[in-house]
Amino acid sequence: MSRPRILLTRRWPEAVERRLGELFDTTLNTDDHRMSADELRAALRDYDAVLPTVSDRLDSAVLAVEAPRARILANYGVGYSHIDIEAARARGLVVTNTPGVLTDCTADLALTLMLMVARRAGEGEREIRAGRWTGWRPTHLVGTRLGGKTLGIIGMGRIGQAVALRAQHGFGMKVVFQNRSRLAPERLGTLQATQLERVEDVLAQADFVSLHCPGGGANRHLMNAARLAAMKPGAFLINTARGDVVDEAALVEALQQGRLAGAGLDVFEDEPRVHPGLLALENVVLLPHLGSATRETREAMGMRVVDNLVAFFDGRQPPDQVG
């Protein structure tokens, strides 16, 4: 019996590619280019499974393939706003993701961004590399400490809770949060945090706002001009969730006008393009979507995809099915 044919849309960690090759008839994207819409349509016609990443746009137009061979989209990543789930379901496609395995890694990066923008580390590093540092002085690049400040979390899932725990137990921050459902106190474990009803309630109190909600749908431009204006003057915005959660043009305006002290961003609306206004600002830390970028996490994500594919082709429901 022939093995299922699968296509990886990008290069994955070597250990994962090797394991997939042992189990399936595997085709790799050898030069690791971002596949076009036509290439993705061809993949849906020619393979039993397509394994996309966040860099792929599987919208209704791409998914509207006549007689697709593919039966599953085994996504490499926890977020799947780049996939039109309803269109996939209408085409008979199962969609899976990789939850849980990147929680700690992404939480670490959120704190990295928080520290970098608060302590002006990006500015200092650029100054040294440019040869402009003239030595220590009392008023040079004075930033903000995290201790004693209020952290506002938007989206208190696994990653939001991991960030809050690090901030509270590691830096002594007070935590408030908004979540679409009410969380029982026992769900928070050792975390002392106050749930507020509205996003605006969190924004009014928080010195740092960290976003951990899904992208797409109602969350697109969740942080729009009105909500950015509702943040405390001098607050910082951190985004390791999805780029479209923030209206980048409105964020640039808020930063240019001095209403916010700074921002730390790991994700962007139109990746890999970054709004030119953000690139011009010194009080913004910009990272190239590194939230899950450790060897341990990237391999664990891939092995989660393997588990989903094995279950699917064995006739079982994949453990991480989302659509």
C-alpha positions in Angstrom: 0.0 0.0 0.0 1.4 3.4 -1.0 2.2 5.9 1.7 0.3 9.2 1.9 1.9 12.0 -0.1 2.6 15.1 2.0 4.0 18.5 1.2 5.8 20.9 3.7 5.4 24.5 2.6 8.6 25.6 4.4 11.7 23.9 5.7 11.3 22.4 9.2 13.8 21.3 11.8 15.9 18.4 10.4 14.8 15.9 13.0 11.2 16.5 12.1 11.7 16.3 8.4 13.6 13.1 8.9 10.7 11.6 10.9 8.1 12.7 8.4 10.2 11.1 5.6 10.2 7.8 7.5 6.4 7.7 7.7 5.2 9.4 4.6 6.0 10.1 0.9 7.4 13.6 1.8 8.1 16.5 -0.5 10.2 19.4 0.9 10.3 23.0 -0.1 14.0 22.7 -0.7 14.8 26.4 -1.2 12.4 27.5 1.6 10.7 30.1 -0.5 7.3 31.5 0.4 4.8 29.6 -1.8 2.5 31.5 -4.1 -1.2 31.1 -4.2 -0.9 29.0 -7.4 1.7 26.7 -5.7 -0.6 26.2 -2.8 -3.5 25.4 -5.1 -1.3 22.9 -6.9 -0.4 21.3 -3.6 -4.0 20.9 -2.7 -4.6 19.1 -6.0 -1.5 16.8 -5.8 -1.0 15.8 -2.2 -2.9 14.0 0.5 -1.8 16.4 3.2 -0.4 20.0 3.0 1.6 21.2 6.0 1.4 25.0 6.1 2.9 27.6 8.4 1.9 31.1 9.4 3.7 32.4 6.2 1.0 30.8 4.0 -2.3 32.4 3.1 -4.9 29.7 2.7 -8.0 31.9 2.1 -11.2 30.9 0.3 -9.7 31.7 -3.1 -6.8 29.4 -2.6 -9.0 26.7 -1.1 -11.5 26.8 -4.0 -9.7 24.1 -5.8 -11.6 21.7 -8.1 -11.4 18.1 -6.9 -8.7 18.6 -4.3 -6.7 15.5 -3.4 -5.7 16.9 0.0 -7.8 15.9 3.0 -5.9 17.6 5.9 -4.1 20.8 6.5 -1.7 20.0 9.3 -0.6 23.4 10.4 2.8 24.0 12.0 1.9 26.5 14.7 -0.8 27.2 17.3 -2.4 30.1 15.5 -4.4 29.4 12.4 -5.9 32.8 11.4 -4.1 32.4 8.1 -6.4 29.6 7.2 -10.1 30.2 6.3 -11.5 27.5 8.6 -15.0 27.7 7.2 -13.8 27.4 3.6 -11.6 24.5 4.5 -14.5 22.7 6.2 -16.7 23.3 3.1 -14.0 21.6 1.0 -13.9 18.6 3.4 -10.5 19.5 4.8 -9.5 18.7 8.4 -7.3 21.4 10.0 -5.0 20.8 12.9 -2.6 23.0 14.9 0.2 22.6 17.6 -1.0 24.0 20.9 0.8 23.8 24.2 4.3 23.2 23.1 5.3 26.8 22.5 3.8 28.4 25.6 7.0 28.9 27.6 9.1 30.0 24.7 6.6 32.7 23.6 6.2 33.9 27.2 9.9 34.3 27.5 10.0 36.4 24.4 7.2 38.6 25.6 9.2 39.4 28.7 12.3 39.9 26.5 10.4 42.6 24.5 9.0 44.1 27.7 12.5 44.4 29.2 14.1 45.7 26.0 11.6 48.5 25.4 11.4 49.5 29.0 15.2 49.6 29.5 15.8 51.0 26.0 18.1 48.1 25.2 17.5 48.4 21.5 18.5 52.0 21.4 21.6 51.3 23.4 22.7 48.4 21.2 22.2 50.5 18.1 24.2 53.3 19.6 27.2 51.1 20.4 27.2 49.5 16.9 27.1 53.0 15.3 30.1 54.1 17.3 28.1 56.9 19.0 28.5 55.9 22.6 30.5 58.5 24.5 30.6 56.8 27.9 28.5 56.5 31.1 26.6 59.5 32.3 23.7 59.8 34.8 21.1 60.9 32.3 21.9 58.5 29.5 19.1 56.3 28.1 17.2 56.3 31.3 14.3 53.8 31.0 11.6 52.3 33.2 11.7 49.4 35.7 9.2 46.6 35.6 9.0 46.1 39.4 5.9 47.6 41.0 4.2 48.3 37.6 0.9 47.0 36.4 0.8 44.4 33.6 -2.4 44.1 31.6 -2.9 40.9 29.7 -5.4 40.7 26.9 -6.2 37.0 26.4 -5.5 34.8 29.5 -4.9 31.5 27.9 -1.8 29.3 28.3 0.7 31.9 27.1 -1.0 34.9 28.8 -0.8 33.0 32.1 2.8 32.1 31.6 3.7 35.7 30.9 1.7 36.9 34.0 3.5 34.3 36.2 6.9 35.4 35.0 6.0 39.1 35.5 4.5 38.7 38.9 6.9 36.2 40.5 10.0 37.4 38.7 9.5 41.1 38.7 6.9 41.9 41.3 4.3 43.2 38.8 0.6 43.6 39.6 -1.5 41.8 37.0 -4.9 42.6 35.6 -6.4 40.9 32.6 -9.3 40.6 30.2 -10.5 37.2 28.8 -13.5 36.3 26.7 -14.6 33.9 29.4 -14.6 34.1 33.1 -11.7 32.2 34.7 -12.2 30.5 38.1 -9.4 31.4 40.6 -8.1 27.8 40.7 -7.3 28.1 37.0 -4.7 30.7 37.9 -2.8 28.6 40.4 -0.2 30.8 42.3 -0.9 33.8 40.2 -2.6 36.7 41.9 -4.5 38.5 39.1 -7.7 40.5 38.7 -10.0 39.8 35.8 -11.7 42.9 34.4 -14.7 42.9 32.1 -13.6 45.0 29.2 -10.4 45.6 27.3 -10.7 49.3 28.1 -10.7 48.5 31.8 -7.4 46.8 31.5 -5.9 49.6 29.3 -6.9 52.3 31.8 -4.8 50.6 34.6 -1.9 48.9 32.8 1.6 50.3 32.5 2.4 47.5 30.1 -0.2 45.8 27.9 0.7 42.4 26.5 -1.5 40.8 23.8 -2.2 37.1 23.8 -5.4 36.7 21.9 -6.1 35.0 18.6 -5.9 37.0 15.4 -8.5 37.4 12.6 -12.2 37.9 12.8 -13.4 40.2 15.6 -9.8 40.6 16.9 -8.5 42.2 13.7 -7.4 45.7 14.8 -8.5 45.0 18.4 -5.9 47.6 19.3 -7.3 50.4 17.1 -6.9 54.2 17.4 -9.6 54.4 20.1 -8.1 51.7 22.3 -4.6 53.0 21.9 -5.9 56.3 23.1 -7.5 54.6 26.0 -4.1 53.3 27.3 -2.4 55.1 30.2 -0.2 57.9 29.0 3.3 56.6 28.9 2.3 53.0 28.7 4.0 50.3 26.6 2.4 47.9 24.2 3.7 44.3 23.6 2.5 42.0 20.9 3.6 38.4 20.5 0.1 37.2 19.4 -0.8 38.0 15.8 0.1 41.1 13.7 -3.4 41.9 12.7 -4.5 42.4 16.3 -2.8 45.9 16.1 -3.7 48.7 13.7 0.0 49.5 12.9 -0.8 52.9 11.4 -2.7 53.9 14.5 0.1 52.6 16.7 2.7 54.7 14.7 0.6 57.8 15.2 0.2 57.2 19.0 4.0 56.7 19.3 4.8 59.7 17.2 2.5 61.9 19.3 4.1 60.7 22.5 0.9 59.2 24.0 2.7 55.9 24.4 6.2 55.3 25.8 7.1 52.5 23.4 6.2 49.2 21.8 7.7 45.8 21.5 6.5 43.7 18.5 7.3 40.2 17.3 4.5 40.0 14.8 3.2 42.3 12.1 0.1 43.0 10.0 1.7 42.2 6.6 4.7 40.0 7.4 7.4 40.2 6.3 6.7 43.8 5.5 6.9 46.1 8.5 5.2 49.5 8.5 7.9 52.1 7.6 6.7 54.3 10.5 7.7 51.7 13.0 11.1 51.3 11.4 11.8 55.0 11.9 11.0 55.0 15.6 13.7 54.6 18.3 11.3 53.6 21.1 10.1 50.4 19.3 11.7 47.0 19.5 11.1 44.9 16.4 11.8 41.2 16.2 11.2 38.9 13.2 8.5 36.5 14.6 10.8 34.7 17.0 8.2 33.7 19.6 8.7 29.9 19.2 12.2 30.1 17.8 14.1 27.7 20.0 15.4 24.3 18.8 13.4 22.5 21.5 10.1 24.2 20.7 10.4 24.1 16.9 11.1 20.4 17.1 8.2 19.8 19.5 5.9 21.7 17.2 6.9 19.5 14.3 6.5 16.3 16.3 3.0 17.4 17.2 2.2 17.7 13.5 3.5 14.1 13.1 1.1 12.9 15.8 -1.8 14.6 14.1 -1.0 13.1 10.7 -0.4 9.6 12.0 -3.8 9.7 13.8 -5.6 11.1 10.7 -4.2 8.5 8.3 -4.9 5.8 10.8 -8.6 6.7 10.7 -8.6 8.4 14.1 -9.5 12.0 15.0 -6.3 14.0 15.2 -5.6 15.2 18.8 -5.4 18.8 17.8 -8.2 19.2 15.2 -9.6 22.7 14.9 -11.7 22.4 11.8 
